Amino acid sequence: MEIIKSQFEPLVQYDMNQFRKVAETFQNVDITDKETLLQLQKDTWLLGTRWSEIQSNASKIAKEYGLRKMDFSDYCYQKYRQLQELHITTRSWFRQAWEDERALRMSKDIL
């Protein structure tokens, strides 16, 4: 799959690299791997917080680079929302993996 790059990416290259790394981990995660899911929860939350911070500085950054504030702000907000959705999904998968493991342990204790 070809990576589509935005005109804004050069301004936030480090953050985009982190975003892609998290997205790749999410895409390839085993939904029964609690350790990876827990780390992914943390990473998506932290990176989402970072994108929220970038968005809050959109006016300053846009002015510095001669961009329209709303265009850059919308771009950052979309990254934030995507990470928020990944975080919610990962939390759900982690919870399910934990409950499945617990049920399995309990069924072994009964036998």
Secondary structure, DSSP 4 states (H G I P E B T S, - for coil): -PPP--TTGGGGHHHHHHHHHHHHHHHH--TT-HHHHHHHHHHHHHHHHHHHHHHHTHHHHHHHHT--HHHHHHHHHHHHHHHHHHHHHHHHHHHHHHHHHHHHHHHHHH-
